[in-house]
Amino acid sequence: MVERICISINNICNLKCRYCHFLEKNSVENTKKLGYKPMDIFKILDNVKQYVGHYKHIFKIGFIGNGEPLLNINDIKKYLLYIKDYENIRTYTITNGTIDLKDSDWAFLENHNMNVGFSLDGYKELHNLYRCGSFDRVMKNIQKYKNLTRRYPTLNATIGAESLENKEKIISFFAHFDTKITFSRMIGKYGISLEQYREFMEFAQKRLSVRNGGFDCTMYGGLCGVGVNNYFFSNGKVYLCGNCIDLPHIKNSDTGFFELEKIALKFNRSKCYKEILENQSICKNYQKVGIL
């Protein structure tokens, strides 16, 4: 059963974070390979409505992907209005925290129960190392969000080699926030191993409220959910996950979820599916896994 999807509502961002794996995959040499095609997101939402109307289960939609979602805040508001009558559809987004929304926009997201996560990698020097010197702007908008909602947003920190070297300082920094922290593993050419990441997570969980567990993504502390309960929608296509956008797509974005749920992959879900393919050097034989 499909339980969550991510929808990339744009391919643009106002930052060029050094470790962004979407930026890496959408580099000049990959542009023709990945292509760009606008999606009918309302059609995707229609398919979600039909699906949850049948199963009556909780279904999560992340309006996140290749770019900064809050650059399209007006579109997000339209999507939330379109599904507002479905209480079992939950929504969230993750922002780089530099977009200066109007108070009315923040209030709209809050009133429509969208969970907003802010990317904040830790103390100022560490955050600025990879995220374009954006620390002060991010902290200003986090405080603005708290003033409007009376609580801190959830925070999303990407963990790389520098984080491992300064883990005590990072934990002390986040201990000041009364909110849940999602620590995600840095991947790509600046990435760390899954084992290193899990060691950090064990350390962090002793002092912080940390997101962990379930079928979702090994990059966020859970199990790999590809081919079982979640998919990534981008450029008019469906991919196994956001890390797999440089692999062949599995369906077009207007495909219904009753069709998507037929896809079944069997592998060790404590490992990242994409990294299993890379480690086994079988990406060129993608058809052999039975999903094309």
Backbone hydrogen bonds in HBPLUS format (Angstrom, degrees):
<---DONOR---> <-ACCEPTOR-->    atom                        ^
c    i                          cat <-CA-CA->   ^        H-A-AA   ^      H-
h    n   atom  resd res      DA  || num        DHA   H-A  angle D-A-AA Bond
n    s   type  num  typ     dist DA aas  dist angle  dist       angle   num
A0003-GLU N   A0229-ASN O   2.74 MM 226  5.16 160.9  1.77 132.2 136.6     1
A0060-LYS N   A0003-GLU O   2.93 MM  57  6.34 164.0  1.96 148.6 149.5     2
A0004-ARG N   A0229-ASN O   3.08 MM 225  6.43 147.0  2.20 162.3 167.2     3
A0005-ILE N   A0060-LYS O   2.98 MM  55  6.53 148.2  2.09 157.2 167.2     4
A0062-GLY N   A0005-ILE O   2.86 MM  57  6.22 166.0  1.88 154.2 159.1     5
A0006-CYS N   A0231-TYR O   2.98 MM 225  6.48 150.1  2.07 154.8 163.9     6
A0233-PHE N   A0006-CYS O   2.79 MM 227  6.09 170.8  1.80 166.3 169.4     7
A0007-ILE N   A0062-GLY O   2.79 MM  55  6.16 160.3  1.83 163.2 167.6     8
A0008-SER N   A0233-PHE O   2.85 MM 225  6.04 175.5  1.85 168.5 169.8     9
A0068-GLU N   A0012-ILE O   2.80 MM  56  6.33 150.0  1.89 149.2 152.9    10
A0020-CYS N   A0017-CYS O   3.17 MM   3  5.48 167.6  2.19 115.9 119.7    11
A0018-ARG N   A0130-TYR O   3.03 MM 112  5.20 147.9  2.14 147.0 151.4    12
A0024-GLU N   A0020-CYS O   3.08 MM   4  6.34 151.0  2.17 140.4 148.9    13
A0025-LYS N   A0021-HIS O   2.93 MM   4  6.03 154.0  2.00 135.1 141.6    14
A0026-ASN N   A0022-PHE O   2.79 MM   4  5.89 141.1  1.94 143.9 155.0    15
A0030-ASN N   A0027-SER O   2.87 MM   3  5.33 143.2  2.01 112.2 123.7    16
A0031-THR N   A0028-VAL O   3.27 MM   3  5.29 154.5  2.34 102.0 109.4    17
A0034-LEU N   A0030-ASN O   2.88 MM   4  6.08 163.9  1.91 167.2 170.4    18
A0035-GLY N   A0031-THR O   2.78 MM   4  5.70 161.2  1.82 151.8 158.5    19
A0043-LYS N   A0040-ASP O   3.08 MM   3  5.37 131.1  2.33 101.8 114.2    20
A0044-ILE N   A0040-ASP O   3.29 MM   4  6.76 150.7  2.38 143.5 151.3    21
A0045-LEU N   A0041-ILE O   2.93 MM   4  6.24 157.1  1.98 148.5 154.6    22
A0046-ASP N   A0042-PHE O   2.84 MM   4  6.08 143.6  1.98 138.3 148.6    23
A0047-ASN N   A0043-LYS O   3.01 MM   4  6.31 154.3  2.08 146.7 152.7    24
A0048-VAL N   A0044-ILE O   2.97 MM   4  6.33 145.8  2.09 143.3 153.5    25
A0049-LYS N   A0045-LEU O   2.91 MM   4  6.16 162.7  1.94 150.3 154.1    26
A0050-GLN N   A0046-ASP O   3.01 MM   4  6.29 161.5  2.04 150.7 155.1    27
A0051-TYR N   A0047-ASN O   3.03 MM   4  6.13 154.5  2.09 141.1 148.2    28
A0052-VAL N   A0048-VAL O   2.88 MM   4  6.11 173.1  1.89 167.6 167.1    29
A0053-GLY N   A0049-LYS O   2.89 MM   4  5.85 141.4  2.04 140.1 151.3    30
A0054-HIS N   A0051-TYR O   3.12 MM   3  5.31 137.1  2.32  98.5 109.8    31
A0055-TYR N   A0051-TYR O   3.10 MM   4  6.46 166.7  2.12 155.2 157.2    32
A0056-LYS N   A0052-VAL O   2.69 MM   4  4.98 145.9  1.80 130.5 140.4    33
A0059-PHE N   A0088-ASN O   2.85 MM  29  6.22 163.1  1.88 167.2 171.2    34
A0090-ARG N   A0059-PHE O   2.81 MM  31  6.09 158.4  1.86 150.4 157.8    35
A0061-ILE N   A0090-ARG O   2.78 MM  29  6.19 157.8  1.83 159.9 167.0    36
A0092-TYR N   A0061-ILE O   3.02 MM  31  6.46 143.3  2.16 157.4 158.7    37
A0063-PHE N   A0092-TYR O   2.92 MM  29  6.32 157.0  1.97 171.4 168.4    38
A0071-LEU N   A0068-GLU O   3.23 MM   3  5.94 165.8  2.26 120.4 124.7    39
A0072-ASN N   A0069-PRO O   2.89 MM   3  5.70 164.3  1.92 123.5 128.9    40
A0075-ASP N   A0072-ASN O   3.06 MM   3  5.42 124.2  2.38 106.7 120.3    41
A0076-ILE N   A0072-ASN O   3.06 MM   4  6.41 160.4  2.10 155.3 161.4    42
A0077-LYS N   A0073-ILE O   3.01 MM   4  6.26 155.5  2.07 149.8 155.6    43
A0078-LYS N   A0074-ASN O   3.24 MM   4  6.50 149.4  2.34 137.3 144.6    44
A0078-LYS N   A0075-ASP O   3.06 MM   3  5.10 117.5  2.47  96.3 111.6    45
A0079-TYR N   A0075-ASP O   3.01 MM   4  6.37 154.9  2.07 152.9 159.8    46
A0080-LEU N   A0076-ILE O   2.96 MM   4  6.24 158.6  2.01 154.0 159.5    47
A0081-LEU N   A0077-LYS O   3.07 MM   4  6.26 155.0  2.13 144.6 151.0    48
A0082-TYR N   A0078-LYS O   3.05 MM   4  6.23 143.6  2.18 140.5 150.5    49
A0084-LYS N   A0081-LEU O   3.48 MM   3  5.06 167.5  2.49  97.2 100.7    50
A0086-TYR N   A0083-ILE O   3.06 MM   3  5.71 167.6  2.08 127.0 129.1    51
A0089-ILE N   A0086-TYR O   3.12 MM   3  5.62 164.7  2.15 116.2 119.0    52
A0115-ASN N   A0091-THR O   3.10 MM  24  6.43 166.7  2.12 143.0 139.4    53
A0093-THR N   A0115-ASN O   2.92 MM  22  6.43 146.4  2.03 164.5 172.5    54
A0117-GLY N   A0093-THR O   2.90 MM  24  6.20 162.9  1.93 150.8 156.6    55
A0095-THR N   A0117-GLY O   2.86 MM  22  6.28 158.1  1.90 170.7 169.7    56
A0119-SER N   A0095-THR O   2.93 MM  24  6.19 154.0  2.00 167.2 173.0    57
A0101-LEU N   A0099-ILE O   3.11 MM   2  5.90 120.8  2.48 109.5  93.5    58
A0105-ASP N   A0102-LYS O   3.00 MM   3  5.19 129.0  2.27 100.7 114.1    59
A0106-TRP N   A0102-LYS O   3.19 MM   4  6.64 161.2  2.23 157.5 160.9    60
A0107-ALA N   A0103-ASP O   2.92 MM   4  6.13 159.0  1.97 149.4 156.0    61
A0108-PHE N   A0104-SER O   2.92 MM   4  6.06 145.2  2.05 135.4 144.5    62
A0109-LEU N   A0105-ASP O   3.08 MM   4  6.43 163.4  2.11 153.9 156.4    63
A0110-GLU N   A0106-TRP O   3.01 MM   4  6.25 159.2  2.05 149.5 155.6    64
A0111-ASN N   A0107-ALA O   2.80 MM   4  5.96 161.9  1.84 151.6 156.6    65
A0112-HIS N   A0108-PHE O   2.99 MM   4  6.12 132.6  2.22 144.1 156.0    66
A0114-MET N   A0109-LEU O   2.99 MM   5  5.32 168.2  2.00 161.8 158.6    67
A0113-ASN N   A0110-GLU O   3.12 MM   3  5.16 156.6  2.18 110.3 110.1    68
A0118-PHE N   A0154-THR O   2.96 MM  36  6.46 157.1  2.01 154.1 155.7    69
A0156-ASN N   A0118-PHE O   2.79 MM  38  5.87 157.9  1.84 153.5 151.8    70
A0120-LEU N   A0156-ASN O   2.89 MM  36  5.79 152.0  1.97 132.9 142.1    71
A0127-HIS N   A0123-TYR O   2.95 MM   4  6.07 173.4  1.96 165.4 167.6    72
A0128-ASN N   A0124-LYS O   2.94 MM   4  6.00 171.7  1.95 157.9 160.5    73
A0129-LEU N   A0125-GLU O   3.18 MM   4  6.15 130.2  2.44 132.6 144.0    74
A0129-LEU N   A0126-LEU O   3.18 MM   3  5.17 135.4  2.39  96.9 109.2    75
A0131-ARG N   A0127-HIS O   3.03 MM   4  5.90 155.2  2.09 154.9 162.0    76
A0134-SER N   A0131-ARG O   3.18 MM   3  6.08 145.9  2.30 128.6 134.3    77
A0138-VAL N   A0134-SER O   3.01 MM   4  6.18 162.6  2.04 162.5 168.2    78
A0139-MET N   A0135-PHE O   2.94 MM   4  6.15 168.5  1.95 161.9 164.3    79
A0140-LYS N   A0136-ASP O   3.04 MM   4  6.17 151.9  2.12 142.9 150.4    80
A0141-ASN N   A0137-ARG O   3.14 MM   4  6.40 156.1  2.20 146.3 151.7    81
A0142-ILE N   A0138-VAL O   2.87 MM   4  6.13 148.8  1.96 151.1 161.0    82
A0143-GLN N   A0139-MET O   3.03 MM   4  6.17 159.1  2.08 144.6 149.4    83
A0144-LYS N   A0140-LYS O   3.00 MM   4  6.25 148.5  2.10 138.3 147.6    84
A0145-TYR N   A0141-ASN O   2.88 MM   4  6.02 156.6  1.94 142.7 148.6    85
A0146-LYS N   A0142-ILE O   2.95 MM   4  6.22 157.1  2.00 146.2 152.5    86
A0147-ASN N   A0143-GLN O   2.90 MM   4  6.11 155.6  1.96 147.6 154.1    87
A0148-LEU N   A0144-LYS O   3.11 MM   4  6.33 147.1  2.22 144.6 152.5    88
A0149-THR N   A0145-TYR O   2.90 MM   4  6.05 158.1  1.95 154.4 160.5    89
A0150-ARG N   A0146-LYS O   2.65 MM   4  4.92 138.7  1.81 139.3 146.3    90
A0155-LEU N   A0180-LYS O   3.25 MM  25  6.65 164.8  2.27 158.6 163.0    91
A0182-THR N   A0155-LEU O   2.78 MM  27  6.13 168.5  1.79 163.3 167.4    92
A0157-ALA N   A0182-THR O   2.80 MM  25  6.18 153.3  1.87 154.1 163.3    93
A0184-SER N   A0157-ALA O   2.77 MM  27  6.07 157.6  1.82 146.7 154.6    94
A0159-ILE N   A0184-SER O   2.71 MM  25  5.93 165.4  1.73 172.9 177.2    95
A0186-MET N   A0159-ILE O   3.00 MM  27  5.45 159.6  2.05 145.0 139.7    96
A0163-SER N   A0160-GLY O   3.07 MM   3  5.22 124.5  2.39  99.6 113.9    97
A0164-LEU N   A0160-GLY O   3.16 MM   4  6.55 152.7  2.24 151.6 158.8    98
A0165-GLU N   A0161-ALA O   3.17 MM   4  6.47 147.6  2.28 143.8 152.4    99
A0166-ASN N   A0163-SER O   3.06 MM   3  5.11 140.5  2.22  98.1 109.6   100
A0170-ILE N   A0166-ASN O   3.06 MM   4  6.35 152.7  2.13 152.1 160.6   101
A0171-ILE N   A0167-LYS O   2.99 MM   4  6.16 167.2  2.01 152.7 155.2   102
A0172-SER N   A0168-GLU O   3.06 MM   4  6.21 161.2  2.10 146.7 152.0   103
A0173-PHE N   A0169-LYS O   3.05 MM   4  6.20 148.0  2.15 139.0 147.5   104
A0174-PHE N   A0170-ILE O   3.04 MM   4  6.38 164.2  2.07 158.5 160.5   105
A0175-ALA N   A0171-ILE O   2.97 MM   4  6.04 134.5  2.19 144.2 156.5   106
A0176-HIS N   A0173-PHE O   3.43 MM   3  6.11 166.3  2.45 113.7 117.4   107
A0177-PHE N   A0174-PHE O   3.03 MM   3  5.57 165.3  2.05 117.8 122.5   108
A0181-ILE N   A0209-SER O   2.86 MM  28  6.21 165.2  1.88 163.0 167.2   109
A0211-ARG N   A0181-ILE O   2.99 MM  30  6.17 161.7  2.02 148.4 151.4   110
A0185-ARG N   A0219-MET O   2.80 MM  34  4.93 151.1  1.89 136.1 146.0   111
A0192-ILE N   A0186-MET O   3.08 MM   6  6.06 145.3  2.20 151.9 146.8   112
A0191-GLY N   A0188-GLY O   3.03 MM   3  5.09 163.6  2.06 112.6 116.0   113
A0197-TYR N   A0193-SER O   3.04 MM   4  6.31 160.7  2.08 149.4 154.9   114
A0198-ARG N   A0194-LEU O   2.98 MM   4  6.17 158.8  2.03 147.2 152.3   115
A0199-GLU N   A0195-GLU O   3.09 MM   4  6.30 149.8  2.18 145.2 152.9   116
A0200-PHE N   A0196-GLN O   3.11 MM   4  6.42 154.0  2.18 146.0 152.7   117
A0201-MET N   A0197-TYR O   2.95 MM   4  6.28 155.5  2.01 149.2 156.4   118
A0202-GLU N   A0198-ARG O   3.06 MM   4  6.27 156.5  2.12 145.6 150.5   119
A0203-PHE N   A0199-GLU O   3.24 MM   4  6.49 153.7  2.32 142.3 148.9   120
A0204-ALA N   A0200-PHE O   2.87 MM   4  6.18 159.7  1.92 155.7 161.6   121
A0205-GLN N   A0201-MET O   2.96 MM   4  6.04 159.5  2.00 154.6 158.5   122
A0206-LYS N   A0203-PHE O   3.41 MM   3  5.82 153.9  2.49 106.3 113.3   123
A0207-ARG N   A0204-ALA O   3.10 MM   3  5.87 160.4  2.14 121.7 126.5   124
A0208-LEU N   A0204-ALA O   3.01 MM   4  5.94 145.3  2.14 157.2 167.4   125
A0213-GLY N   A0221-GLY O   3.43 MM   8  6.09 158.9  2.48 102.0 108.0   126
A0223-LEU N   A0214-GLY O   2.80 MM   9  5.96 172.8  1.81 159.3 161.3   127
A0216-ASP N   A0223-LEU O   2.81 MM   7  5.64 155.3  1.87 149.0 154.9   128
A0225-GLY N   A0216-ASP O   3.21 MM   9  4.78 143.7  2.35 121.7 114.7   129
A0220-TYR N   A0217-CYS O   3.06 MM   3  5.51 156.2  2.12 110.3 117.3   130
A0222-GLY N   A0217-CYS O   3.00 MM   5  5.14 147.7  2.11 148.7 138.4   131
A0221-GLY N   A0218-THR O   3.26 MM   3  5.05 169.4  2.28 102.2 104.2   132
A0224-CYS N   A0269-ARG O   2.85 MM  45  4.93 164.3  1.87 147.1 148.4   133
A0228-VAL N   A0225-GLY O   3.18 MM   3  5.55 137.5  2.37 140.7 133.9   134
A0229-ASN N   A0225-GLY O   3.15 MM   4  5.67 172.0  2.16 158.4 157.7   135
A0232-PHE N   A0239-TYR O   2.98 MM   7  5.07 175.4  1.98 150.0 149.8   136
A0239-TYR N   A0232-PHE O   2.71 MM   7  5.07 166.4  1.73 155.3 160.2   137
A0234-SER N   A0237-LYS O   2.95 MM   3  5.41 159.4  1.99 149.4 156.2   138
A0237-LYS N   A0234-SER O   2.88 MM   3  5.41 154.2  1.95 118.6 127.0   139
A0253-SER N   A0236-GLY O   2.99 MM  17  4.95 166.0  2.01 113.7 112.2   140
A0238-VAL N   A0251-LYS O   2.79 MM  13  5.11 155.7  1.85 150.0 143.5   141
A0250-ILE N   A0238-VAL O   2.86 MM  12  5.81 160.8  1.90 163.4 169.6   142
A0244-CYS N   A0241-CYS O   2.99 MM   3  5.28 156.3  2.05 108.3 116.0   143
A0247-LEU N   A0244-CYS O   2.94 MM   3  5.30 161.1  1.98 116.2 119.5   144
A0255-THR N   A0252-ASN O   3.05 MM   3  5.75 160.6  2.09 128.5 130.0   145
A0259-GLU N   A0256-GLY O   3.20 MM   3  5.52 137.2  2.40 100.7 111.5   146
A0260-LEU N   A0256-GLY O   3.18 MM   4  6.56 153.6  2.26 140.1 147.8   147
A0261-GLU N   A0257-PHE O   2.95 MM   4  5.96 152.6  2.02 142.2 147.8   148
A0262-LYS N   A0259-GLU O   3.20 MM   3  5.59 158.7  2.24 109.1 115.6   149
A0263-ILE N   A0260-LEU O   3.10 MM   3  5.80 162.8  2.13 119.2 124.0   150
A0271-LYS N   A0268-ASN O   3.05 MM   3  5.86 160.6  2.09 122.2 126.7   151
A0276-ILE N   A0272-CYS O   2.92 MM   4  6.22 142.5  2.06 149.2 160.8   152
A0276-ILE N   A0273-TYR O   3.14 MM   3  5.04 122.4  2.49  92.3 107.2   153
A0277-LEU N   A0273-TYR O   3.06 MM   4  6.43 158.5  2.11 152.6 157.1   154
A0278-GLU N   A0274-LYS O   2.97 MM   4  6.28 160.8  2.00 147.7 153.3   155
A0279-ASN N   A0275-GLU O   2.81 MM   4  5.87 159.9  1.85 143.5 149.4   156
A0280-GLN N   A0276-ILE O   2.98 MM   4  6.11 144.2  2.11 143.6 152.8   157
A0281-SER N   A0277-LEU O   2.91 MM   4  5.97 109.1  2.43 136.3 153.8   158
A0282-ILE N   A0277-LEU O   3.23 MM   5  5.58 163.6  2.26 146.5 151.0   159
A0281-SER N   A0278-GLU O   3.11 MM   3  4.93 149.8  2.20  95.3 104.6   160
A0285-ASN N   A0282-ILE O   2.85 MM   3  5.19 148.0  1.95 110.8 121.3   161
A0286-TYR N   A0283-CYS O   3.19 MM   3  5.17 133.4  2.42 119.9 114.8   162
A0288-LYS N   A0285-ASN O   2.89 MM   3  5.72 153.2  1.96 126.6 133.5   163
A0289-VAL N   A0286-TYR O   3.18 MM   3  5.97 170.5  2.18 122.6 125.3   164
A0290-GLY N   A0287-GLN O   3.11 MM   3  5.83 164.3  2.14 119.8 123.5   165
